[in-house]
Amino acid sequence: MLTGRESLSRLIGKRRCFLPNLQSILSSPIQSSLNLLCDKNGSLAETRCSKGKVEMSNSDWVTCPVCGNNVSGEDYTINSHLDGCLSRGTKRKLTQRTLLQLNFGCSQSKVQISSGESEQLLTSDLNKSPCDSEENATRGFSKISPSEEKSHDQRRQLPYTESVKQIDMAGSTENPISNGRENIMVEFPALPTDNEEPRHRMDETVDSISGMAMDTFIVGRRFSDEKDVNLGASISLQRDPDNIKDSNAIKVLSASSSCCKVLGYLPRELAQYLSPLIEKYCLSFEGYVIAGPSHSLDAVPIQIVCQNMIFNGEKGCDNFEVFKHLWQKALQVVEFAKNRPPNTTKYQQNFCLLLKEVLTSSPHLFTEDEKKFIESFTSLSEDSQRLFVRLYTRKGPWFRLSTIMYPEVCNPQQAIKELSATGYACLFEDITELHDDDMKDLLSLLTVSELRDILCTLKRKCNRGSRKQNLIASLLSCYKGGSRSVLPQLILKKTEICIRTSSEAESLFWRAERLFFLNGEQDLSAFLLVDLGIVKYPTYNCIISEHIFSSKSDLLAYEEAIEVAQIMDQSLDENNFELVLRCIMIAESCISSSLEKLIDSTTPELMATLLSCFSASWVYSKVILLGISFLEHELRYNDAIHLLRRLLNCFTSDRRRGYWTVRLSVDLEHMGCPNESLSVAEAGLLDPWVRAGSRMALQRRVLRLGKPPRRWKTPSFSESIKRKIIEVHIQGRPLNCEAGRKSRFYGEDGEQCGVEQLALQYYATEGGRWQGVHTESGIWLTIFGLLMWDILFSDVPNVFRTRFQTAPLDLETDHFYLARMTLVESHLQKIHDGLAEEILITSWELHMGTACRGVNWDRHSLSDLRAAVSCIGGPCLASLCRHLAQDYRSWSSGMPDLLLWRFRGDYKGEAKLVEVKGPRDQLSEQQRAWLLLLMDYGFNAEVCKVSPAITSP
């Protein structure tokens, strides 16, 4: 795969169906200092791949088994295309349509997320719709005990002198300090916090609780004995501790019936607080129905009143505090439910929550018309909202009306009419409304037999064994070749009416989703993963004092850059190399102007570095980097050199400068300019942003190129990088010795294994009876994450902005260490003094299963981690953690393959790190840099080289 392709695909995320700036990107003149589309004679330049494409016959093309597109039959093209499809997830998965059928919602009420406190939510029956069943009105609240709240309030906080407001999901603020800068307060619609005064009085006395009314709902109506519920009907509550679904369940009984028929249940979130009040404090509740349901299985609005209670104790005792806490929580649930319609599906609720939070936190990024359009979504009917979210999250863009059937959408026909009338959807029911760009998407809706029928109608040749993509290509050629008026009619006759989300809705909601998650890898399914307990996010505070996008123009420039990146990614898939070159030129022309705006910003330097990854210039730099890799593959080194110089001139404070400098030096050598290549390498060593493996690569290039007569003086670093790394040689019985394939051997047990497993077997026996694991960087990042957990999620402004983060935004920047220096050094001193194992155990027990960058809970056991930490020792661990804290991005890869440990008789241990290499493998520059660094820190490090055993004839 081309360098930078995977990173660009992650940045793009799910490809957009509609690109607002597509036409201007394709047709506008480019003011670039580089003309990649013309050769020296001014004619259109041909790439190596495009030349091959022209010469290839139809039989030399193959169909991609992942995306179905036709690609060149060359090995490189096929492999690159498959790598791109698989890394991007192009293959349509079952979850793309069915993931949202499992209702989901926000299970935390604050940015101070406590995933460990989150309860698994009862998923709705997928075979029941709101027409047939109800949804819980108030799902997704954290169950927080008083002791947990107390410990949470005692978390460490960093001193910070800037003007900030601490934001939780209820929008509360704490200790605003004015220093003349704008304080940004984000109000998130969610459950009030314990420190916040709700609309109900919190300090209720025991006497005032009796007679207090609560408005809630009867849910679980499909389990009721009585289908009809009348307005004003009397009800009572009864605990159901034997309920297999929920041990806190509370039945709602009909008080007007002599046999006390079950009408349903209280919402799960309310029952978890009322059930202990009923059992421990003997509260009893009665009430009545305040509104009749529209359907027999819909949630029923009721009002319940606390009748009496038995309380033994005084207010000052612990029992009263527990009682008060439970009662306050119950009131909060009731208050929260007032803004959540009882029959709203969870994915619908979360989509509305996403829109509301974005409009609240970033109103300056939308025009008044855009705000009104987004706000009008909640005024649509329930069916229309659900149908739109379904269509928006599917691949699309077009859908046949006859195939739209969702169990929770009662009247899809009416919903489609409303979406079309309000501008949220477009219908294709008239050929005059068809655009040329829609033709391929509409043809993809047809089945193979329907495509063949159309080809036969047009009297075109159709082979029975033709694949769908080939049939579509044939019809598109017909459309361009004279069937422009006939083909749309034939398609409409087959598909009948089709629907798609409107371009305006798609653009605005894509923007909202991007602002909410701040990346392209997460989407609405993140809510679902939390609700199902598959993913738990850590607890942290959001302290926001700076906007990520200071103005709408910055956001629009960022969006346009994402569009250019998507066009380039698609062009590589489609082998449209002319468009690839155009995208490179666009990025090169735009990078200067966008960077000037970033430099002129009044944002402090460290914060500017942190927020730079949300700028248009950052996106364009990724496009250019991928373009450089493409040009180098095409042997167009002059153009690659020009672009590398542009990147180095434009980005003076960027950790990617090391890789850029190495590539510039290498490409200059390819062009036959060794002196200039040497000068570039020497200048790169003076750059403070050139680090880790890139620095090692430049040092070795200087030593290789800087021999007399070019350079007579030996560089001062020569002795350091020429240090001898211990090597151990072992032999094994090979399974294969083919070039280009990973070496495989037979292990001591006769089973097939890789070189790493063979090395582990050697060290476990004759190599010194070591225990160990093969994890490369994995175990080290896990140890770092567990030891530094409190540092990672400490209170630092502007590094936590969403509830779905697994690390602070500044983890891979210099800002991470500098903003926490005092706290980091204090914590590292504890590790140095021998408390690492205790910290590790505490962190494991408190946060087990919680998502954190680098931490792999499944791969490493606590016993292995304890053994490794104990044997490594405090001083070495502290040095390693400090190094990762200072430069996580540069050093989070390339660590040795094996971590080994063993204990001696006096209960003291020792550790060893081993990089394993097969018969034809060489150390990379990053691996060499790691080994030398570990030796400097006092680690026992070596290289194990595996070679085939020599067999006697």
TAZIMO-V822976 format. One record per residue. N is the residue number from 0. RES is the residue in one letter. BURIAL is 1 if it has 9 or more other ideal C-beta (glycine too) atoms within 8 Angstrom, else 0. Layout:
BEGIN
n-><N	N>
res-><RES	RES>
burial-><BURIAL	BURIAL>
END
This chain:
BEGIN
n-><0	1	2	3	4	5	6	7	8	9	10	11	12	13	14	15	16	17	18	19	20	21	22	23	24	25	26	27	28	29	30	31	32	33	34	35	36	37	38	39	40	41	42	43	44	45	46	47	48	49	50	51	52	53	54	55	56	57	58	59	60	61	62	63	64	65	66	67	68	69	70	71	72	73	74	75	76	77	78	79	80	81	82	83	84	85	86	87	88	89	90	91	92	93	94	95	96	97	98	99	100	101	102	103	104	105	106	107	108	109	110	111	112	113	114	115	116	117	118	119	120	121	122	123	124	125	126	127	128	129	130	131	132	133	134	135	136	137	138	139	140	141	142	143	144	145	146	147	148	149	150	151	152	153	154	155	156	157	158	159	160	161	162	163	164	165	166	167	168	169	170	171	172	173	174	175	176	177	178	179	180	181	182	183	184	185	186	187	188	189	190	191	192	193	194	195	196	197	198	199	200	201	202	203	204	205	206	207	208	209	210	211	212	213	214	215	216	217	218	219	220	221	222	223	224	225	226	227	228	229	230	231	232	233	234	235	236	237	238	239	240	241	242	243	244	245	246	247	248	249	250	251	252	253	254	255	256	257	258	259	260	261	262	263	264	265	266	267	268	269	270	271	272	273	274	275	276	277	278	279	280	281	282	283	284	285	286	287	288	289	290	291	292	293	294	295	296	297	298	299	300	301	302	303	304	305	306	307	308	309	310	311	312	313	314	315	316	317	318	319	320	321	322	323	324	325	326	327	328	329	330	331	332	333	334	335	336	337	338	339	340	341	342	343	344	345	346	347	348	349	350	351	352	353	354	355	356	357	358	359	360	361	362	363	364	365	366	367	368	369	370	371	372	373	374	375	376	377	378	379	380	381	382	383	384	385	386	387	388	389	390	391	392	393	394	395	396	397	398	399	400	401	402	403	404	405	406	407	408	409	410	411	412	413	414	415	416	417	418	419	420	421	422	423	424	425	426	427	428	429	430	431	432	433	434	435	436	437	438	439	440	441	442	443	444	445	446	447	448	449	450	451	452	453	454	455	456	457	458	459	460	461	462	463	464	465	466	467	468	469	470	471	472	473	474	475	476	477	478	479	480	481	482	483	484	485	486	487	488	489	490	491	492	493	494	495	496	497	498	499	500	501	502	503	504	505	506	507	508	509	510	511	512	513	514	515	516	517	518	519	520	521	522	523	524	525	526	527	528	529	530	531	532	533	534	535	536	537	538	539	540	541	542	543	544	545	546	547	548	549	550	551	552	553	554	555	556	557	558	559	560	561	562	563	564	565	566	567	568	569	570	571	572	573	574	575	576	577	578	579	580	581	582	583	584	585	586	587	588	589	590	591	592	593	594	595	596	597	598	599	600	601	602	603	604	605	606	607	608	609	610	611	612	613	614	615	616	617	618	619	620	621	622	623	624	625	626	627	628	629	630	631	632	633	634	635	636	637	638	639	640	641	642	643	644	645	646	647	648	649	650	651	652	653	654	655	656	657	658	659	660	661	662	663	664	665	666	667	668	669	670	671	672	673	674	675	676	677	678	679	680	681	682	683	684	685	686	687	688	689	690	691	692	693	694	695	696	697	698	699	700	701	702	703	704	705	706	707	708	709	710	711	712	713	714	715	716	717	718	719	720	721	722	723	724	725	726	727	728	729	730	731	732	733	734	735	736	737	738	739	740	741	742	743	744	745	746	747	748	749	750	751	752	753	754	755	756	757	758	759	760	761	762	763	764	765	766	767	768	769	770	771	772	773	774	775	776	777	778	779	780	781	782	783	784	785	786	787	788	789	790	791	792	793	794	795	796	797	798	799	800	801	802	803	804	805	806	807	808	809	810	811	812	813	814	815	816	817	818	819	820	821	822	823	824	825	826	827	828	829	830	831	832	833	834	835	836	837	838	839	840	841	842	843	844	845	846	847	848	849	850	851	852	853	854	855	856	857	858	859	860	861	862	863	864	865	866	867	868	869	870	871	872	873	874	875	876	877	878	879	880	881	882	883	884	885	886	887	888	889	890	891	892	893	894	895	896	897	898	899	900	901	902	903	904	905	906	907	908	909	910	911	912	913	914	915	916	917	918	919	920	921	922	923	924	925	926	927	928	929	930	931	932	933	934	935	936	937	938	939	940	941	942	943	944	945	946	947	948	949	950	951	952>
res-><M	L	T	G	R	E	S	L	S	R	L	I	G	K	R	R	C	F	L	P	N	L	Q	S	I	L	S	S	P	I	Q	S	S	L	N	L	L	C	D	K	N	G	S	L	A	E	T	R	C	S	K	G	K	V	E	M	S	N	S	D	W	V	T	C	P	V	C	G	N	N	V	S	G	E	D	Y	T	I	N	S	H	L	D	G	C	L	S	R	G	T	K	R	K	L	T	Q	R	T	L	L	Q	L	N	F	G	C	S	Q	S	K	V	Q	I	S	S	G	E	S	E	Q	L	L	T	S	D	L	N	K	S	P	C	D	S	E	E	N	A	T	R	G	F	S	K	I	S	P	S	E	E	K	S	H	D	Q	R	R	Q	L	P	Y	T	E	S	V	K	Q	I	D	M	A	G	S	T	E	N	P	I	S	N	G	R	E	N	I	M	V	E	F	P	A	L	P	T	D	N	E	E	P	R	H	R	M	D	E	T	V	D	S	I	S	G	M	A	M	D	T	F	I	V	G	R	R	F	S	D	E	K	D	V	N	L	G	A	S	I	S	L	Q	R	D	P	D	N	I	K	D	S	N	A	I	K	V	L	S	A	S	S	S	C	C	K	V	L	G	Y	L	P	R	E	L	A	Q	Y	L	S	P	L	I	E	K	Y	C	L	S	F	E	G	Y	V	I	A	G	P	S	H	S	L	D	A	V	P	I	Q	I	V	C	Q	N	M	I	F	N	G	E	K	G	C	D	N	F	E	V	F	K	H	L	W	Q	K	A	L	Q	V	V	E	F	A	K	N	R	P	P	N	T	T	K	Y	Q	Q	N	F	C	L	L	L	K	E	V	L	T	S	S	P	H	L	F	T	E	D	E	K	K	F	I	E	S	F	T	S	L	S	E	D	S	Q	R	L	F	V	R	L	Y	T	R	K	G	P	W	F	R	L	S	T	I	M	Y	P	E	V	C	N	P	Q	Q	A	I	K	E	L	S	A	T	G	Y	A	C	L	F	E	D	I	T	E	L	H	D	D	D	M	K	D	L	L	S	L	L	T	V	S	E	L	R	D	I	L	C	T	L	K	R	K	C	N	R	G	S	R	K	Q	N	L	I	A	S	L	L	S	C	Y	K	G	G	S	R	S	V	L	P	Q	L	I	L	K	K	T	E	I	C	I	R	T	S	S	E	A	E	S	L	F	W	R	A	E	R	L	F	F	L	N	G	E	Q	D	L	S	A	F	L	L	V	D	L	G	I	V	K	Y	P	T	Y	N	C	I	I	S	E	H	I	F	S	S	K	S	D	L	L	A	Y	E	E	A	I	E	V	A	Q	I	M	D	Q	S	L	D	E	N	N	F	E	L	V	L	R	C	I	M	I	A	E	S	C	I	S	S	S	L	E	K	L	I	D	S	T	T	P	E	L	M	A	T	L	L	S	C	F	S	A	S	W	V	Y	S	K	V	I	L	L	G	I	S	F	L	E	H	E	L	R	Y	N	D	A	I	H	L	L	R	R	L	L	N	C	F	T	S	D	R	R	R	G	Y	W	T	V	R	L	S	V	D	L	E	H	M	G	C	P	N	E	S	L	S	V	A	E	A	G	L	L	D	P	W	V	R	A	G	S	R	M	A	L	Q	R	R	V	L	R	L	G	K	P	P	R	R	W	K	T	P	S	F	S	E	S	I	K	R	K	I	I	E	V	H	I	Q	G	R	P	L	N	C	E	A	G	R	K	S	R	F	Y	G	E	D	G	E	Q	C	G	V	E	Q	L	A	L	Q	Y	Y	A	T	E	G	G	R	W	Q	G	V	H	T	E	S	G	I	W	L	T	I	F	G	L	L	M	W	D	I	L	F	S	D	V	P	N	V	F	R	T	R	F	Q	T	A	P	L	D	L	E	T	D	H	F	Y	L	A	R	M	T	L	V	E	S	H	L	Q	K	I	H	D	G	L	A	E	E	I	L	I	T	S	W	E	L	H	M	G	T	A	C	R	G	V	N	W	D	R	H	S	L	S	D	L	R	A	A	V	S	C	I	G	G	P	C	L	A	S	L	C	R	H	L	A	Q	D	Y	R	S	W	S	S	G	M	P	D	L	L	L	W	R	F	R	G	D	Y	K	G	E	A	K	L	V	E	V	K	G	P	R	D	Q	L	S	E	Q	Q	R	A	W	L	L	L	L	M	D	Y	G	F	N	A	E	V	C	K	V	S	P	A	I	T	S	P>
burial-><1	1	0	1	1	1	0	1	1	1	1	1	1	0	0	1	0	0	1	0	1	1	0	0	1	1	0	0	0	0	0	1	0	1	0	1	1	1	0	0	0	0	0	0	1	0	1	0	1	1	1	1	1	0	0	1	0	0	0	0	1	0	1	1	0	1	0	1	1	1	1	1	1	0	0	0	1	1	1	1	1	1	1	1	1	1	1	1	0	1	0	0	0	0	0	1	0	0	1	1	0	1	1	1	1	1	1	1	1	1	1	1	1	1	1	1	1	1	0	0	1	1	0	1	0	0	0	1	1	1	0	1	1	1	1	1	1	1	1	1	1	1	0	1	0	0	0	1	1	0	0	1	0	0	1	0	0	1	0	1	0	1	1	1	1	1	1	1	1	1	1	1	1	0	0	1	0	0	0	0	0	0	1	1	1	1	0	1	0	1	1	1	1	0	0	0	0	1	0	0	0	0	0	1	0	1	0	0	1	1	0	1	0	1	1	1	1	1	1	1	1	1	0	1	0	1	0	0	1	0	0	0	1	1	1	1	1	0	1	1	0	0	0	0	0	0	0	1	1	1	1	1	1	1	1	0	0	0	0	1	1	1	1	1	1	1	1	1	1	1	1	1	1	1	1	1	1	1	0	0	1	1	1	1	1	1	1	1	1	0	0	0	1	0	0	0	1	1	1	1	1	1	1	1	1	1	1	0	1	0	1	0	0	0	0	0	0	0	1	1	1	1	1	1	1	1	1	1	1	1	1	1	1	1	1	1	1	0	0	1	0	1	1	1	1	1	1	1	1	1	1	1	1	1	1	1	1	1	1	1	1	1	0	0	1	1	0	0	0	1	1	0	1	1	1	1	1	0	0	1	0	1	1	1	1	1	1	1	1	1	1	1	1	1	0	1	0	1	1	1	1	0	0	1	0	1	1	1	1	0	0	1	0	1	1	1	0	1	1	1	0	1	0	1	1	1	1	1	0	0	0	0	0	1	0	0	0	1	1	1	1	1	1	1	1	1	0	0	0	1	1	1	1	1	1	1	0	1	0	0	0	1	0	0	0	1	0	1	1	1	1	1	1	1	1	1	0	1	1	0	0	0	1	0	0	0	1	1	1	1	1	1	0	1	1	1	1	1	1	1	1	1	0	0	1	1	1	1	1	1	1	1	1	1	1	1	1	1	1	1	0	0	1	1	1	1	1	1	1	1	1	1	0	0	0	1	1	1	1	1	1	1	1	1	1	1	0	0	1	0	0	1	0	1	1	0	1	1	1	1	1	1	1	1	1	1	1	1	1	1	1	1	1	0	1	0	1	1	1	1	1	1	1	1	1	1	1	1	1	1	1	0	0	1	1	0	1	1	0	0	0	0	0	0	0	1	1	1	1	1	1	1	0	1	1	1	1	1	1	1	1	1	1	1	1	1	1	1	1	1	1	1	1	1	0	1	1	0	1	1	1	1	1	1	1	1	1	1	0	1	1	0	0	0	1	1	1	1	0	1	1	1	1	1	1	1	1	1	1	0	1	0	0	1	0	0	1	1	0	1	1	1	1	1	1	0	1	0	1	1	1	1	1	1	1	1	1	1	1	1	1	1	1	0	1	1	0	0	0	1	0	0	0	0	1	0	0	1	0	0	1	0	0	0	1	0	0	1	0	1	0	1	0	1	0	0	0	0	0	0	0	0	1	1	1	1	1	0	0	0	0	0	1	1	1	1	1	1	1	1	1	1	1	1	0	0	1	0	0	1	0	1	0	1	1	0	1	1	1	1	1	1	1	1	1	1	1	1	1	1	1	1	1	1	1	1	1	1	1	1	1	1	1	0	1	0	1	1	1	1	1	0	1	1	1	1	1	0	1	1	0	0	1	1	0	0	1	1	1	1	1	1	0	0	1	1	1	0	1	1	1	0	1	1	0	0	1	0	0	1	1	1	1	1	1	1	0	0	0	1	0	0	0	1	1	1	1	1	1	1	1	1	0	1	0	1	1	1	1	1	1	1	1	1	1	0	1	1	0	1	1	1	0	1	0	1	1	1	1	1	1	1	0	0	0	0	0	0	1	1	1	1	1	1	1	1	1	1	1	0	0	0	1	0	1	1	1	1	1	1	1	1	1	1	1	0	1	0	1	0	1	1	1	1	1	1	1	1	0	0	0	0	0>
END
